[in-house]
């Protein structure tokens, strides 16, 4: 199992770990406990780093590979923290044929991260998404709740500058 280096180190607190252990204890003997435990763990930490997965694996006495497999299979779970500004680029068909892939590539270059990662300062995270229902504005990207349509790669530095 490989994980990308996001530049952001895991900073869990003793209070968070106690919350997680309480959640595990409450669900441990239930059939199908892993999913609700993972959901609560993500609520506690905001994402599911390998350190949290390891605690869950040890406490439930299941292989770490099984926990990791579930975390990476379901899109609701994230291995990486989210930034203060969540940047998302639509890679749905309408946006993609109009160049959203190039916009996404430019964002990766400008931010110095790959999709799914967060900048080391915690300011920006980058995600690709599927159709957001704004096909008439293709290609589209969002920064938190702000929507930017009909963008080209050269628009990226100016958009990011608004949030720096």
Secondary structure, DSSP 8 states (H G I E B T S, - for coil): ------S------HHHHHHHHHHHHHHTTSTTHHHHHHHHHHHHHSS--HHHHHHHHHHHT--HHHHHHHHHHSTT--SS---SEEEEEE-SHHHHHTTHHHHHHHHHHHHT--TT-B-TTSSEEEEEES--S-GGG-SEEEETTEEEES--GGGHHHHHHTT-
